[in-house]
Amino acid sequence: MSFVKGLDEFSFPSPNEWYCQVVQYYRGHSELQVMAQHMVTGEALTIVFVATIYFEGPLMWRGADFTLEPQEKCEALMQQLGEIDLKIVLEARRLFSGRIFKAPDLSTRVRIVAGESAFVTDKKYSTLPY
């Protein structure tokens, strides 16, 4: 049985036991797909970030502990990057951050600016209809 749940309402059981890997970016849809795979069971889930405009971090990391940050953090990040003219675009975007397990520097994170409609599904990324 397959499922789709919003990332903001889904929490990975034992998030430190998952590896995440960026597997696809659809430029025309601005859609970023990340595969999360459990280290022990091999269970694989796909996290889809819709309307993605920014990604920061390694392409593969350990940990599936994502947080939806307040809108102010999203705007501050984009201003820090010099993207001050994106105010209208940013109103529809949020900052998702993910903690990397056992990173040497605790400030090392995965940061993704995307639409609020990020979701998790148990369908494999290659079978999504795009």
Backbone torsions as a table, in degrees:
resi	resn	phi	psi	omega
1	MET	NA	127.2	-177.7
2	SER	-95.3	159.0	-179.1
3	PHE	-142.7	159.5	172.5
4	VAL	-137.0	124.6	178.8
5	LYS	-133.9	143.9	175.6
6	GLY	-61.7	139.4	-178.6
7	LEU	-61.5	-31.2	-179.4
8	ASP	-70.9	-17.2	179.3
9	GLU	-113.2	9.2	-178.6
10	PHE	-117.5	135.1	173.8
11	SER	-127.7	133.6	-179.5
12	PHE	-72.0	130.7	174.7
13	PRO	-66.6	132.5	-178.1
14	SER	48.1	67.5	-173.3
15	PRO	-57.9	-22.1	179.4
16	ASN	-77.8	-5.9	179.7
17	GLU	-99.3	17.6	-179.3
18	TRP	-119.2	141.9	169.4
19	TYR	-103.8	139.9	177.0
20	CYS	-117.6	145.6	179.5
21	GLN	-146.0	131.4	173.3
22	VAL	-69.7	123.4	-176.9
23	VAL	-114.3	-19.6	-176.1
24	GLN	-161.5	142.3	169.4
25	TYR	-133.1	118.3	178.7
26	TYR	-95.1	103.5	-175.4
27	ARG	-60.7	-42.8	-178.7
28	GLY	-62.8	-31.1	179.8
29	HIS	-101.1	-6.7	-173.5
30	SER	52.4	44.8	-175.8
31	GLU	-112.7	125.4	178.7
32	LEU	-106.7	127.8	178.4
33	GLN	-113.4	129.9	179.6
34	VAL	-121.3	127.8	176.1
35	MET	-93.0	129.6	174.6
36	ALA	-110.1	126.5	-179.1
37	GLN	-127.3	131.4	-179.6
38	HIS	-72.1	134.3	-176.2
39	MET	-63.8	-33.8	-174.5
40	VAL	-96.2	-52.0	-173.6
41	THR	-84.0	-21.3	-177.3
42	GLY	81.4	-0.8	178.2
43	GLU	-55.3	135.2	-179.0
44	ALA	-120.6	133.5	175.7
45	LEU	-126.6	152.8	177.7
46	THR	-111.9	129.5	174.4
47	ILE	-103.5	124.9	-178.1
48	VAL	-113.2	120.8	176.3
49	PHE	-103.0	115.0	-175.9
50	VAL	-91.4	144.5	177.8
51	ALA	57.7	47.7	-178.4
52	THR	-76.6	132.0	176.6
53	ILE	-122.5	-6.8	-178.6
54	TYR	-155.5	138.2	173.9
55	PHE	-137.4	136.6	176.6
56	GLU	-139.1	129.3	177.6
57	GLY	138.8	178.3	177.0
58	PRO	-72.1	163.4	178.7
59	LEU	-82.1	-14.4	176.1
60	MET	-143.3	135.8	-179.4
61	TRP	-154.5	164.4	177.6
62	ARG	-101.3	126.9	178.2
63	GLY	124.0	131.8	178.4
64	ALA	-124.8	51.7	-176.6
65	ASP	-108.1	86.7	-175.6
66	PHE	-98.6	143.7	178.6
67	THR	-128.2	137.6	173.3
68	LEU	-90.2	111.2	-174.9
69	GLU	-81.2	159.3	176.1
70	PRO	-62.4	151.8	-177.7
71	GLN	-55.1	-35.0	-179.0
72	GLU	-60.5	-35.9	179.2
73	LYS	-67.9	-36.6	177.4
74	CYS	-63.3	-48.5	-179.5
75	GLU	-64.0	-40.1	179.4
76	ALA	-63.4	-41.9	178.5
77	LEU	-61.4	-47.2	-177.1
78	MET	-67.2	-34.9	175.1
79	GLN	-65.8	-39.8	177.8
80	GLN	-59.7	-33.0	-179.9
81	LEU	-85.5	-1.6	179.0
82	GLY	86.8	10.4	-179.2
83	GLU	-93.9	63.4	-175.5
84	ILE	-82.3	-14.9	-178.6
85	ASP	-88.5	8.0	-176.6
86	LEU	-96.7	18.8	-174.0
87	LYS	-53.3	-47.1	-178.5
88	ILE	-65.9	-43.0	179.2
89	VAL	-63.8	-40.6	-175.8
90	LEU	-68.4	-22.8	179.1
91	GLU	-60.5	-25.7	-179.2
92	ALA	-101.9	8.2	-177.2
93	ARG	-119.3	155.5	176.0
94	ARG	-133.7	160.8	178.1
95	LEU	-100.2	121.1	173.3
96	PHE	-103.2	131.3	176.6
97	SER	-123.6	145.6	179.8
98	GLY	-126.9	134.0	178.2
99	ARG	-82.0	133.6	177.2
100	ILE	-93.4	119.8	-176.8
101	PHE	-67.1	132.8	178.0
102	LYS	62.1	28.0	174.8
103	ALA	-68.9	142.0	-178.6
104	PRO	-64.4	-26.2	179.6
105	ASP	-121.0	120.4	-176.2
106	LEU	-64.3	-13.6	176.9
107	SER	-82.9	-7.8	177.9
108	THR	-71.5	118.6	-177.0
109	ARG	-141.3	163.7	166.7
110	VAL	-95.0	129.2	178.0
111	ARG	-127.3	131.7	-177.4
112	ILE	-133.5	126.1	173.9
113	VAL	-102.6	117.1	-175.6
114	ALA	-150.9	175.6	176.0
115	GLY	-66.8	159.6	-177.9
116	GLU	-67.8	-11.3	-173.7
117	SER	-87.7	30.8	174.8
118	ALA	-63.4	142.1	-178.1
119	PHE	-143.6	163.7	178.8
120	VAL	-117.6	138.1	178.0
121	THR	-141.0	155.4	176.5
122	ASP	-91.4	3.5	174.3
123	LYS	-75.8	141.3	178.1
124	LYS	-69.7	148.2	-175.6
125	TYR	-59.0	-31.8	-178.5
126	SER	-72.7	-13.7	-178.2
127	THR	-102.6	0.8	177.2
128	LEU	-70.2	145.0	-170.5
129	PRO	-79.1	67.1	176.5
130	TYR	-132.1	NA	NA
